Amino acid sequence: MASSTPPPYSISASKSQQTPYPNIKNHLHKHHKRRDRFQTSSSIVSSSYGSPSFATYRSLPPSSSTRIPNCPSLLGPEFRRTRTTKVISKRNLSSPPTCYCQSRGGSAAAVDFTYRLLCTSVDDHQAFTGILRSFQHALRVPEDYCFVLRELGERDKCPPKVLAFFQSSMPLMRNSAEKGKLLTAAIGSLGKMGRHDLARQVFDFGIANGFGNTVYAYSSLISAYARNGLSVEAISVLSLMKDSRIRPNIISYNAVIDACGKGGEDIDVTIEFFREMLQDGICPDRRTFNSLLAGCSRAGRLEDARILFDEMIDVGIGRDIYTYNTFIDVLCKGGNMELAVEVIPDMLANNVQPNVVTYSTLMDGYAKLERHDKALNLYMEMRLLGMQLDRVCYNTLLSIYVKTGRYEEIAFVCNEMQVMGIDKDTVTYNSLITGYGKQGRFDVVSCLIQDMWKKGVTPSVLTYSTLIDMYSKAGMYGDVINVFLNFKESGLKADVVLYSSFIDMLAKNGQVDCAVWLLDEMTQAGIKPNVVTYNTIFDGFGKSRAVAEERISNELGGSEEEGYQSVRMLGNLSKGLLQSMPDDARRRSEDLFCILGLFQKMVQQGVRPNVVTFSAILNACSQCDSFEDAALLLEQLRLFDSFVYGAAHGLLMGCEEAWRHARSLFNEISCMDVPTSSAFYNALTDMLWHFGQRRGAQQVVLDGVQRKVWENTWSEFSLDLHLMSSGAAQAMVHAWLLSMHSVVSKGQKLPEFVSILTGWGKHSKIPGTSTLRRVVEMLLDSLGSPFRLERFNVGRFVSPGAMAAAWLKESGTVAVLLLRDERSKKSNFAALLPSLQALQL
């Protein structure tokens, strides 16, 4: 929420920066027991937690996970891995702007000259030169000239004007020292503008002319690269600096540490520069620690951040608002919201007042954990404190209202932003497009896109990815094509999210061959696929084009010709994406061995799977034609988690011992969010049902119902199958009918009507198109049941209670309701009764 790094440093170090580091040698080589300075939250760092010296900091193990389970888990770390949050942009509102000259202030003549220069076009060379000549004798050398360059960098954002002023002013400098100061100011200004390439050209000009070989010029160039996240270039300049026999100072090292954090370097590399800095006898300051904390925040290294946070007090460096905000950000990324909130009393105790960034960071942390009530409470607290919201806070608030569907509040926030003079940015529009797209309000989405263009807000790659995903889910393939063409014309470079959106669309519509080919194109373009990319392809495996065409035609609710027209549009889009695909590649992509090859690629590329990957593998197994193919595909689970593989394979083989492992697996699955846990149960049940393990599938379903994996599914005389897959639904119908049989056998009467609700399909637009409805209808007919479609609700099957009771009492009914496994002993009704009775309680 705050700026991603502390602001760059002044070339003239303050007195506090020159204070010798206390016991620097002892600090490097002596292990000391750290006192816990964070009194307001003793649980953050226990008193027995030892802090190694920074000289041995590299030996610290990575601390990517901060959640300590109550008991050891039987699952591997890949399966239990939690979702990570996105990097929060941070802004330092308290620190002064950058300065690379001895004096920051400009004379009155310099201020007047800067104002006139800002109002002059760089193309008007005559006017530009005239202004410079008229003020030339009134400007101090070099202070006023450096002041003008800094102001141009901060206020004008016009690199040609900076270059023109730099070139015009250089002859006025009287010696190499003054030229070096002007050079440093020009490099810093161009770095602020994001023109690191021009900053390098100016630096090279200074080196070539003999006045750029100073610590200040090198440090300014390193900072220019750091601002743009170019860590490799910043490190190379530091090496060049050492080769030139110029000793780096604190500004140089701070800029490199800053660049490493922004450039995504491993945190251990960043720590190595910190150690090097200490070994050179250079004292770290608050900005050093703030940059290190920001690096830990990006890397999710909570334990390392804790050490740094406490080490600041141990070495006598006070914490400022940026320190606290960055540390809160680290805690929020780790999901430790309770600890993050406890930082605020410590801030107040040290006379540091929380600001809008503090609250925005906390709000964002709660929002990512979907604890929206807590986030909104913070928002109300900000209102009570009279704190003015900024754009980041408004965006977080909009995101919460979008997720919770509170559209009246969305309109209110948008109006308030307009009143406060805060323009919507790309993040704002992306949140609104996502929210209204999920509601099917495509008219509003269209207006939002037009408003973006009208107000000059450039869509990001995420904007295009969101539109592609939204339109493809709605079957609006013509709009998908238009968005894709607009993206091609935008000149933006595709990223992993955009590619994954296309791959997801193709795989879900049965075009796995196109998805696999696009995956190869993505890799060749230097874009590394992530776990989402692979999951979508695995999930799409086995979906034939015939099934895709039927589904599209049904969803559109139009004629058969209209359905095939949409398929042809999707095919045209695929051609535009993939150019020409060889026939042999298309055939290979439909082969099981292609999927196995994808698993190997996933392992080779170091893409870590998650629970969705395992669900996708199980789904792919249920699409295999033979048991041998499914067993071969299931074997891939061994590459990721042998325990999950053992439980799934044991259930598939009908091993009684497998249920002990399966229950341990289900204990952890049920602790996950409802969509994730229900998807796994559905995938596992479908695989078992598909390969004849009907009794095993039913046991899995009953376990899921007892754990409330599917919400509001089971009641005594009605059944809701909305969230269930076809295999899970069929197993559930058998169990539910057997439960009613036991009720009837006891002499209890059924109500006037009993019902089974299947729904119309998650994305269906016309009643009666649900695949699940057709599967359940075929099952009820095959059982000879009296259930029929309700007249005014074709997603519900109903039967008069008397007719259902009579059918259940028939001698042959129990026999057809009992399920059996192909690879285990026959089951009987008596063995099933305890599970059914537990559901009735």
C-alpha positions in Angstrom: 0.0 0.0 0.0 2.9 2.3 0.5 5.7 2.9 -2.0 7.5 -0.3 -2.7 10.8 1.0 -1.4 12.1 3.9 0.7 12.9 7.0 -1.3 16.5 7.3 -2.5 19.0 9.0 -0.3 20.7 12.3 -0.3 24.3 12.3 -1.4 25.2 14.2 1.8 24.7 11.8 4.6 23.1 13.1 7.7 24.8 13.1 11.0 22.9 10.1 12.2 24.2 8.1 9.2 27.8 8.9 10.1 27.4 7.7 13.7 29.7 4.6 14.1 27.8 1.3 14.2 27.9 0.1 17.8 30.4 -2.7 18.2 30.5 -3.4 14.5 33.0 -6.2 14.7 31.2 -7.9 17.6 28.0 -7.5 15.7 29.5 -9.3 12.7 31.1 -12.2 14.5 29.4 -12.6 17.9 26.1 -14.3 18.4 24.0 -12.4 20.9 20.7 -13.2 22.6 18.1 -10.7 21.2 15.8 -9.0 23.6 12.2 -8.8 22.5 11.6 -5.1 21.9 8.1 -5.6 20.6 6.3 -5.4 24.0 2.8 -5.0 22.6 2.8 -8.5 21.0 5.1 -10.9 22.8 3.8 -13.7 20.6 5.4 -12.2 17.5 8.9 -13.2 18.7 9.2 -15.4 21.7 11.8 -14.5 24.3 13.7 -17.7 23.6 14.1 -16.9 20.0 17.8 -16.3 19.3 18.8 -13.8 16.7 21.9 -14.7 14.8 24.3 -12.0 13.7 24.0 -10.7 10.2 27.3 -12.2 9.4 25.7 -15.6 9.7 22.4 -14.5 8.3 22.6 -16.7 5.2 22.3 -19.7 7.4 18.8 -18.8 8.3 16.2 -21.2 6.7 13.6 -19.7 4.5 10.4 -18.9 6.3 7.9 -19.0 3.5 5.2 -20.4 5.7 4.0 -18.7 8.9 1.1 -20.9 9.8 2.0 -23.5 12.4 -0.5 -26.4 12.5 -1.7 -27.8 15.8 -0.7 -31.3 14.8 1.7 -32.8 12.3 0.2 -33.2 8.8 0.3 -36.3 6.8 0.1 -34.4 3.6 3.0 -33.1 1.7 3.8 -29.4 1.7 2.6 -29.0 -1.9 -0.9 -30.2 -1.1 -1.2 -28.1 2.0 0.2 -25.0 0.4 -2.0 -22.0 1.0 -2.7 -19.3 -1.5 -0.4 -16.3 -1.5 -1.4 -12.7 -1.8 -0.3 -10.3 -4.4 2.5 -7.9 -3.6 1.0 -4.7 -2.1 2.4 -1.5 -3.6 3.7 0.7 -0.8 4.2 4.4 -0.6 6.3 6.4 1.8 4.4 9.5 2.6 6.6 10.7 5.3 10.1 10.9 3.8 11.4 13.9 1.9 12.1 13.8 -1.8 15.4 12.8 -3.2 18.4 15.0 -3.3 21.8 14.4 -4.7 23.3 17.9 -4.1 24.7 19.5 -1.1 21.9 22.1 -0.9 18.3 21.3 -1.6 17.0 24.8 -1.6 16.9 27.0 -4.7 17.1 30.8 -4.8 14.1 33.0 -5.6 15.6 33.4 -9.1 15.8 29.6 -9.5 12.2 29.2 -8.5 11.1 31.8 -11.0 13.3 30.4 -13.7 11.9 26.9 -13.1 8.3 28.1 -13.3 9.0 29.7 -16.7 10.9 26.7 -17.9 7.9 24.4 -17.0 5.7 26.6 -19.1 8.0 26.5 -22.1 8.0 23.8 -24.8 11.3 22.0 -25.3 10.6 22.3 -29.1 10.8 26.1 -28.8 14.6 26.2 -28.8 14.7 30.0 -29.1 12.4 30.7 -26.1 14.3 28.0 -24.1 17.7 29.6 -24.8 16.3 33.1 -24.1 15.0 32.2 -20.7 18.3 30.6 -19.7 20.3 33.7 -20.8 18.0 36.1 -19.0 18.4 34.3 -15.7 22.0 33.1 -16.2 23.6 35.9 -14.0 21.0 35.5 -11.2 21.4 31.7 -10.7 23.9 30.3 -8.3 26.4 27.8 -9.6 25.9 24.9 -9.2 23.2 24.9 -6.5 20.4 26.6 -8.5 21.1 24.5 -11.6 20.9 21.3 -9.6 17.7 22.6 -8.0 16.1 23.2 -11.5 17.0 19.7 -12.6 15.5 18.1 -9.6 12.3 20.2 -10.0 12.1 19.2 -13.7 12.4 15.5 -12.7 9.7 15.7 -10.1 7.2 18.1 -11.8 7.7 18.1 -15.6 8.3 14.5 -16.5 9.8 15.6 -19.8 13.2 13.9 -20.4 14.1 16.0 -23.5 13.8 19.2 -21.4 16.1 17.8 -18.7 18.7 16.8 -21.4 18.4 20.2 -23.1 18.9 22.1 -19.8 21.8 19.8 -18.8 23.6 20.4 -22.0 23.0 24.1 -21.9 24.2 24.4 -18.3 27.3 22.2 -18.5 29.5 25.0 -20.1 28.6 27.3 -17.2 30.1 25.0 -14.6 33.5 26.3 -13.5 35.3 23.0 -12.5 35.0 19.3 -12.5 33.4 19.2 -9.0 30.5 21.5 -10.1 30.1 19.5 -13.4 30.0 16.3 -11.3 27.2 17.7 -9.1 25.2 18.8 -12.2 25.7 15.3 -13.7 24.5 13.6 -10.6 21.3 15.8 -10.5 20.6 15.0 -14.2 21.0 11.3 -13.6 18.7 11.4 -10.6 16.0 13.4 -12.5 16.0 11.0 -15.5 15.8 8.1 -13.1 12.7 9.6 -11.5 11.1 9.8 -14.9 11.8 6.1 -15.5 14.3 6.8 -18.3 17.2 4.7 -16.9 18.5 4.4 -20.5 19.0 8.2 -20.8 20.5 8.3 -17.3 23.1 5.8 -18.4 23.9 7.9 -21.4 24.4 11.0 -19.3 26.6 8.9 -16.9 28.7 7.6 -19.7 29.1 11.2 -21.0 30.4 12.2 -17.6 32.8 9.3 -17.4 34.1 10.0 -20.9 34.7 13.7 -20.0 36.5 13.0 -16.7 34.0 14.4 -14.2 31.7 11.4 -13.7 34.0 9.1 -11.8 32.5 9.9 -8.4 30.7 8.0 -5.8 27.7 10.3 -6.2 27.4 9.7 -10.0 27.6 5.9 -9.5 25.1 5.9 -6.7 22.7 8.0 -8.7 22.8 5.6 -11.6 22.3 2.7 -9.2 19.3 4.4 -7.8 17.9 5.1 -11.3 18.1 1.4 -12.0 16.6 0.6 -8.6 13.6 2.8 -9.3 12.8 0.6 -12.4 13.4 -2.7 -10.7 16.6 -3.4 -12.8 18.6 -5.3 -10.2 21.0 -6.9 -12.6 22.0 -3.5 -14.0 22.3 -2.0 -10.6 24.6 -4.8 -9.4 26.7 -4.4 -12.5 27.2 -0.7 -11.8 28.3 -1.5 -8.3 30.8 -3.9 -9.7 32.0 -1.3 -12.1 32.3 1.2 -9.3 34.6 -1.2 -7.4 36.7 -1.9 -10.5 37.1 1.9 -10.8 38.6 1.9 -7.3 35.7 4.0 -5.9 34.6 2.8 -2.5 30.8 2.5 -2.3 29.1 4.4 0.5 25.9 3.8 2.4 23.9 5.4 -0.5 25.4 3.0 -3.0 24.6 -0.1 -0.9 21.1 1.1 0.0 20.3 1.7 -3.6 21.6 -1.8 -4.5 19.6 -3.4 -1.7 16.6 -1.4 -2.9 17.1 -2.6 -6.5 17.4 -6.3 -5.4 14.1 -6.1 -3.7 12.3 -4.4 -6.6 14.0 -6.6 -9.2 12.8 -9.8 -7.5 16.3 -11.0 -6.5 16.4 -13.8 -3.9 16.4 -12.3 -0.4 19.6 -14.2 0.3 21.3 -12.2 -2.4 20.1 -9.0 -0.8 21.3 -10.1 2.6 24.7 -10.8 1.0 25.1 -7.1 0.0 24.0 -6.1 3.5 26.8 -8.3 5.0 29.3 -6.9 2.5 28.2 -3.4 3.6 28.9 -4.3 7.3 32.2 -5.9 6.4 33.3 -2.6 4.7 32.6 -0.8 8.0 29.6 1.1 6.7 26.9 1.7 9.2 23.4 0.8 8.2 20.7 3.3 8.8 16.9 3.3 9.0 16.6 3.3 5.2 18.8 0.2 4.9 16.5 -1.7 7.3 13.4 -0.4 5.5 14.7 -1.6 2.2 15.5 -5.0 3.7 12.1 -5.2 5.2 10.5 -4.4 1.9 12.5 -7.2 0.3 11.3 -9.7 3.0 7.8 -8.5 2.3 8.0 -9.3 -1.4 9.6 -12.7 -0.7 7.1 -13.5 2.1 9.9 -14.1 4.6 8.2 -13.3 7.8 10.8 -14.7 10.2 13.6 -12.8 8.5 11.4 -9.6 8.7 10.9 -10.3 12.4 14.7 -10.4 13.0 15.3 -7.2 11.1 12.4 -5.5 12.8 13.8 -6.2 16.3 17.4 -5.7 15.2 16.7 -2.0 14.5 16.1 -1.4 18.2 19.1 -3.5 19.2 21.5 -1.3 17.1 19.8 1.9 18.2 17.9 2.8 15.0 14.4 4.0 15.6 11.4 2.8 13.5 9.5 5.3 11.3 6.0 5.0 9.7 7.5 3.3 6.7 9.1 0.6 8.9 5.9 -0.1 10.6 3.8 -0.1 7.4 6.2 -2.5 5.7 6.3 -4.9 8.7 2.5 -4.8 8.8 2.5 -5.7 5.1 4.7 -8.7 5.8 2.4 -9.9 8.5 -0.7 -9.4 6.3 1.0 -11.5 3.5 1.5 -14.3 6.0 -2.2 -14.1 7.0 -1.2 -13.1 10.6 -3.9 -10.4 10.8 -4.2 -10.5 14.6 -0.4 -9.9 15.0 -0.6 -7.2 12.3 -3.3 -5.3 14.2 -1.2 -5.5 17.4 1.6 -3.5 15.8 -0.5 -0.3 16.0 -0.3 0.0 19.8 3.5 -0.3 19.5 3.4 2.5 16.9 1.5 4.8 19.2 3.8 4.0 22.1 6.7 5.2 20.0 4.9 8.3 18.9 4.4 7.1 15.3 0.8 7.8 14.2 -0.8 5.2 11.8 -1.7 6.8 8.5 -3.9 5.9 5.5 -1.3 3.4 4.3 -1.4 1.6 7.6 -5.1 1.1 7.4 -5.1 0.4 3.7 -2.6 -2.4 4.2 -4.7 -3.9 7.0 -7.9 -3.6 5.0 -6.3 -5.3 2.0 -5.0 -8.1 4.3 -8.4 -8.8 5.7 -10.0 -8.6 2.2 -7.6 -11.2 0.8 -8.6 -13.6 3.6 -12.3 -12.7 2.8 -12.8 -11.3 6.3 -14.7 -8.4 4.8 -16.4 -7.5 8.1 -13.0 -6.8 9.7 -11.9 -4.8 6.7 -15.0 -2.7 6.7 -14.6 -2.1 10.5 -11.2 -0.6 9.8 -12.8 1.6 7.1 -15.3 2.9 9.6 -12.5 3.6 12.1 -10.7 5.7 9.5 -13.9 7.7 9.0 -14.2 8.3 12.7 -10.6 9.4 12.9 -11.3 11.9 10.0 -8.7 10.3 7.9 -8.8 11.1 4.2 -8.8 8.0 2.0 -6.5 7.8 -0.9 -6.9 5.9 -4.2 -5.4 2.7 -2.9 -7.8 2.6 0.0 -10.8 3.4 -2.3 -9.7 0.6 -4.6 -9.5 -1.9 -1.7 -13.0 -0.8 -0.6 -14.4 -1.2 -4.1 -12.9 -4.7 -4.3 -14.6 -5.7 -1.1 -18.0 -4.3 -2.3 -17.5 -6.1 -5.6 -16.8 -9.4 -3.9 -19.8 -9.1 -1.6 -22.1 -7.8 -4.4 -23.0 -4.6 -2.6 -23.5 -2.5 -5.8 -25.2 0.4 -4.1 -22.1 1.0 -2.0 -20.0 0.7 -5.2 -21.9 3.6 -6.8 -21.5 5.6 -3.6 -17.7 5.1 -3.5 -17.3 6.0 -7.1 -19.3 9.2 -6.6 -17.2 10.0 -3.5 -14.0 9.5 -5.4 -15.2 11.9 -8.1 -16.1 14.5 -5.4 -12.8 14.2 -3.7 -11.0 14.7 -7.1 -9.5 11.1 -7.1 -9.6 9.7 -10.6 -10.2 6.0 -11.2 -7.1 4.2 -12.3 -6.6 0.8 -14.0 -7.0 -1.1 -10.7 -10.3 0.7 -10.0 -11.7 -0.2 -13.4 -10.5 -3.8 -13.2 -12.3 -4.3 -10.0 -15.5 -2.8 -11.4 -15.3 -4.9 -14.6 -14.7 -8.1 -12.6 -17.7 -7.4 -10.3 -20.2 -6.5 -12.9 -19.0 -9.2 -15.2 -19.7 -11.8 -12.6 -23.2 -10.5 -12.3 -23.7 -10.7 -16.1 -24.0 -6.9 -16.4 -22.2 -6.8 -19.7 -23.9 -3.5 -20.5 -22.3 -1.9 -17.5 -18.9 -3.5 -18.5 -19.2 -2.0 -21.9 -19.8 1.5 -20.4 -16.8 1.0 -18.1 -14.5 0.2 -21.0 -15.7 3.2 -22.9 -15.2 5.4 -19.8 -11.7 4.1 -19.5 -10.8 5.2 -23.1 -12.6 8.5 -22.6 -10.6 9.4 -19.5 -7.3 8.3 -20.9 -6.9 5.3 -18.6 -4.9 2.7 -20.5 -6.2 -0.9 -20.0 -3.6 -3.2 -18.6 -2.9 -6.8 -19.5 -5.0 -7.8 -16.5 -7.9 -5.8 -18.0 -7.8 -7.8 -21.2 -7.3 -11.1 -19.3 -10.4 -10.3 -17.2 -12.5 -9.5 -20.2 -11.4 -12.7 -22.0 -12.2 -14.9 -19.0 -15.6 -13.1 -18.5 -16.8 -13.3 -22.1 -15.6 -16.9 -22.6 -17.5 -18.1 -19.5 -20.6 -16.5 -20.9 -20.1 -18.1 -24.3 -19.7 -14.7 -25.9 -16.9 -15.8 -28.3 -17.4 -12.9 -30.7 -16.5 -10.5 -27.9 -13.5 -12.7 -27.0 -12.2 -12.3 -30.5 -12.7 -8.5 -30.4 -10.9 -8.3 -27.1 -8.0 -10.4 -28.4 -7.7 -8.2 -31.5 -7.7 -5.1 -29.4 -5.0 -6.5 -27.2 -2.9 -7.3 -30.3 -3.2 -3.7 -31.4 -2.4 -2.3 -27.9 1.3 -3.3 -28.2 1.2 -4.8 -24.7 3.2 -7.9 -24.0 1.2 -10.9 -23.0 1.8 -12.3 -19.5 1.1 -15.6 -17.8 -2.4 -14.5 -16.8 -3.5 -13.6 -20.3 -2.1 -16.9 -21.7 -3.7 -18.8 -18.9 -7.1 -17.2 -19.7 -6.9 -18.3 -23.3 -5.8 -21.8 -22.4 -8.6 -22.1 -19.8 -11.2 -21.1 -22.4 -9.8 -23.6 -25.0 -9.5 -26.5 -22.5 -13.0 -26.0 -21.1 -14.4 -26.1 -24.5 -12.7 -29.4 -25.4 -10.0 -27.9 -27.5 -7.1 -29.4 -25.5 -4.9 -29.7 -28.6 -5.0 -25.9 -29.0 -4.4 -25.4 -25.3 -1.3 -27.6 -25.4 0.0 -25.9 -28.5 -0.5 -22.5 -26.9 1.3 -23.7 -23.8 4.4 -24.5 -26.0 4.1 -21.1 -27.6 3.9 -19.5 -24.2 7.1 -21.2 -23.1 8.9 -20.3 -26.3 8.0 -16.7 -25.7 9.9 -16.8 -22.4 6.8 -16.8 -20.2 6.8 -19.4 -17.5 3.5 -21.2 -17.0 2.2 -21.3 -13.5 0.1 -23.9 -11.7 -3.1 -22.4 -12.9 -2.0 -22.8 -16.5 -1.4 -26.5 -16.0 -4.5 -27.1 -13.9 -6.8 -25.8 -16.7 -5.2 -28.2 -19.3 -5.4 -31.2 -16.9 -9.0 -30.4 -16.2 -9.9 -30.1 -19.8 -8.3 -33.4 -20.7 -10.9 -35.9 -22.2 -13.5 -33.3 -23.1 -14.3 -34.0 -26.7 -15.3 -31.4 -29.2 -18.7 -33.2 -29.6 -19.4 -32.6 -25.9 -18.2 -29.0 -26.2 -20.5 -28.3 -29.2 -23.5 -29.8 -27.4 -22.8 -27.8 -24.3 -22.3 -24.5 -26.2 -25.5 -25.1 -28.2 -27.5 -25.8 -25.0 -26.1 -22.9 -23.1 -27.0 -20.5 -25.9 -30.5 -21.9 -26.0 -30.6 -21.2 -29.7 -30.9 -23.3 -32.8 -28.4 -26.0 -33.6 -26.9 -23.8 -36.3 -26.3 -21.0 -33.8 -24.5 -23.4 -31.5 -22.2 -24.6 -34.3 -21.6 -21.0 -35.4 -20.2 -20.2 -31.9 -18.0 -23.3 -32.2 -16.7 -22.0 -35.5 -16.1 -18.6 -34.0 -14.0 -20.3 -31.3 -12.2 -22.2 -33.9 -11.4 -19.0 -35.8 -10.0 -17.5 -32.6 -7.9 -20.6 -32.1 -6.5 -20.2 -35.6 -5.6 -16.6 -34.9 -3.8 -17.6 -31.7 -2.0 -20.7 -33.0 -1.4 -19.8 -36.6 -0.9 -23.2 -38.3 -0.8 -26.3 -36.1 0.8 -29.5 -37.5 -1.6 -32.4 -37.7 0.8 -34.7 -35.8 0.9 -32.1 -32.9 -2.9 -32.1 -32.8 -3.0 -35.9 -32.7 -0.3 -36.1 -30.0 -2.2 -33.6 -27.8 -5.2 -35.9 -27.6 -3.0 -38.8 -26.5 -2.6 -39.8 -22.9 1.1 -39.6 -23.3 0.8 -35.9 -24.0 -0.7 -35.4 -20.6 2.0 -37.4 -19.0 4.5 -35.2 -20.8 2.8 -32.1 -19.3 3.4 -33.6 -15.9 7.1 -34.0 -16.6 7.3 -30.4 -17.9 5.6 -29.2 -14.8 8.2 -30.9 -12.6 11.1 -29.8 -14.8 10.0 -26.1 -14.7 9.7 -26.2 -10.9 5.9 -25.4 -11.0 4.6 -26.5 -7.6 1.2 -28.1 -7.6 -1.7 -27.4 -5.3 -4.9 -29.1 -4.3 -6.6 -28.0 -7.5 -3.9 -29.9 -9.4 -4.7 -33.1 -7.6 -8.4 -32.6 -8.3 -7.6 -32.0 -12.0 -5.6 -35.2 -12.1 -8.5 -37.2 -10.6 -10.9 -35.5 -13.1 -8.6 -36.6 -15.9 -8.6 -40.1 -14.6 -12.4 -40.3 -14.7 -12.2 -39.4 -18.4 -9.9 -42.3 -19.3 -11.3 -45.1 -21.4 -9.5 -47.9 -19.6 -8.6 -48.7 -16.0 -4.9 -49.1 -17.1 -4.7 -45.6 -18.5 -6.3 -44.1 -15.4 -3.8 -46.0 -13.2 -1.0 -44.7 -15.3 -2.3 -41.2 -15.0 -3.0 -41.5 -11.2 0.6 -42.7 -10.8 1.7 -39.1 -11.5 0.5 -38.1 -8.0 3.5 -39.9 -6.7 5.6 -37.1 -8.2 3.9 -34.6 -5.9 2.5 -36.3 -2.8 2.8 -40.0 -2.1 0.2 -39.9 0.7 -2.5 -38.5 -1.5 -1.6 -41.0 -4.1 -1.8 -43.9 -1.6 -5.3 -42.9 -0.4 -6.7 -42.3 -3.9 -5.1 -45.5 -5.4 -6.2 -47.6 -2.4 -9.8 -46.5 -2.8 -9.7 -47.2 -6.5 -8.4 -50.7 -5.8 -11.1 -51.3 -3.1 -8.6 -51.8 -0.2 -10.2 -51.6 3.2 -7.0 -50.3 4.7 -7.1 -47.3 2.4 -10.0 -45.9 4.4 -7.8 -45.2 7.4 -5.5 -43.0 5.2 -8.5 -41.5 3.4 -10.0 -40.2 6.6 -6.8 -38.5 7.5 -6.8 -37.0 4.0 -10.4 -35.9 4.4 -9.6 -34.2 7.8 -7.3 -31.8 6.0 -9.5 -31.4 2.9 -12.5 -30.3 5.0 -10.4 -27.5 6.6 -10.1 -25.8 3.2 -12.5 -23.4 1.7 -15.8 -24.9 0.4 -15.1 -24.6 -3.4 -11.7 -26.3 -3.0 -12.8 -29.1 -0.7 -16.1 -29.8 -2.7 -14.1 -29.9 -6.0 -11.7 -32.5 -4.6 -14.6 -34.7 -3.2 -16.4 -34.4 -6.6 -13.3 -35.4 -8.5 -12.5 -38.3 -6.3 -16.1 -39.6 -6.4 -16.3 -39.3 -10.2 -13.2 -41.4 -10.6 -14.4 -44.1 -8.3 -17.9 -44.1 -9.9 -16.5 -44.2 -13.4 -14.4 -47.3 -12.7 -17.1 -49.3 -10.9 -16.2 -48.5 -7.3 -19.8 -47.5 -6.6 -19.8 -48.3 -2.9 -16.5 -46.5 -2.4 -17.9 -43.5 -4.2 -20.9 -43.5 -1.9 -18.8 -43.7 1.2 -16.8 -40.7 0.0 -20.0 -38.8 -0.6 -21.5 -39.6 2.8 -18.2 -38.5 4.5 -18.4 -35.2 2.6 -22.0 -34.7 3.7 -21.1 -35.3 7.3 -18.3 -32.8 7.1 -20.7 -30.3 5.3 -18.4 -30.1 2.2 -21.6 -29.4 0.2 -23.8 -26.8 1.8 -27.5 -27.6 2.4 -27.4 -30.8 0.4 -29.1 -33.4 2.5 -32.4 -33.3 4.4 -34.7 -36.1 5.3 -37.2 -35.7 2.4 -35.4 -33.4 -0.1 -32.1 -33.5 -1.8 -30.2 -30.6 -3.4 -27.5 -31.7 -5.8 -26.6 -28.2 -7.2 -22.9 -28.4 -6.2 -22.3 -32.0 -6.9 -20.6 -33.7 -9.9 -22.4 -36.5 -11.8 -20.7 -39.3 -10.0 -21.3 -37.8 -6.6 -24.9 -37.0 -7.4 -25.7 -40.5 -8.4 -24.1 -42.0 -5.3 -26.0 -39.5 -3.2 -29.3 -40.4 -4.8 -28.8 -44.1 -3.9 -27.9 -43.2 -0.3 -30.8 -40.8 0.1 -33.3 -43.3 -1.2 -32.0 -46.0 1.1 -32.3 -43.6 4.0 -36.0 -43.0 3.1 -36.4 -46.8 2.8 -35.3 -47.1 6.4 -37.8 -44.4 7.4 -40.7 -46.2 5.6 -39.7 -49.5 7.0 -40.2 -48.1 10.5 -43.8 -47.2 9.6 -43.2 -43.5 9.3 -45.2 -41.7 6.6 -43.6 -39.6 4.0 -44.7 -36.0 3.4 -47.1 -35.1 0.6 -44.2 -34.7 -1.8 -40.5 -35.6 -1.8 -38.1 -33.9 -4.2 -34.6 -34.0 -5.8 -33.3 -30.6 -7.0 -30.6 -30.7 -9.7 -30.6 -27.1 -10.9 -30.1 -25.8 -14.4 -26.3 -25.8 -14.6 -23.9 -23.2 -13.2 -23.6 -21.3 -16.5 -26.8 -22.3 -18.3 -29.0 -19.6 -19.6 -32.1 -21.7 -20.5 -34.0 -24.0 -18.1 -33.5 -27.7 -18.5 -30.0 -27.7 -20.0 -28.1 -29.0 -17.0 -25.9 -32.1 -17.7 -26.5 -33.2 -14.1 -30.2 -33.0 -14.6 -30.0 -35.4 -17.5 -27.8 -37.8 -15.6 -30.1 -37.9 -12.6 -33.1 -38.3 -14.8 -31.6 -41.4 -16.5 -30.7 -42.9 -13.1 -34.2 -42.4 -11.7 -35.7 -44.0 -14.8 -33.3 -47.0 -14.6 -34.3 -47.6 -11.0 -38.0 -47.6 -11.9 -38.7 -44.8 -9.4 -41.9 -42.7 -9.5 -39.9 -39.4 -9.6 -40.8 -37.1 -12.5 -39.8 -33.6 -13.6 -41.9 -30.9 -11.9 -44.2 -29.1 -14.4 -43.1 -25.6 -13.6 -39.5 -26.4 -12.6 -37.7 -28.7 -14.9 -34.7 -28.8 -12.7 -36.6 -30.5 -9.9 -37.8 -34.1 -9.7 -40.7 -34.8 -7.4 -42.8 -37.7 -6.4 -46.0 -38.0 -4.2 -45.0 -39.3 -0.8 -47.4 -42.2 -1.0 -46.1 -43.3 -4.4 -42.5 -43.1 -3.2 -43.3 -45.1 -0.1 -45.1 -47.8 -2.1 -42.1 -48.1 -4.5 -39.6 -48.3 -1.6 -41.6 -51.1 0.0 -41.4 -53.3 -3.1 -39.3 -56.4 -2.7 -36.8 -55.6 -5.4 -36.2 -51.9 -4.6 -33.5 -52.4 -2.0 -31.5 -54.7 -4.3 -31.3 -52.0 -7.0 -30.5 -49.3 -4.5 -27.6 -51.1 -3.0 -24.3 -50.3 -4.6 -21.3 -52.7 -5.0 -17.7 -52.3 -5.8 -16.0 -54.2 -8.6 -12.8 -54.8 -6.7 -14.0 -55.6 -3.2 -16.4 -57.7 -1.2 -20.1 -57.2 -1.8 -21.7 -54.6 0.4 -25.0 -55.1 2.2 -27.6 -52.7 3.5 -26.8 -53.4 7.2 -23.3 -52.2 6.7 -24.5 -48.9 5.2 -27.1 -48.2 8.0 -24.8 -46.5 10.5 -23.7 -43.9 8.0 -27.3 -43.2 7.0 -28.5 -43.0 10.6 -25.7 -40.5 11.3 -27.0 -38.2 8.6 -30.5 -38.4 10.0 -29.5 -37.1 13.4 
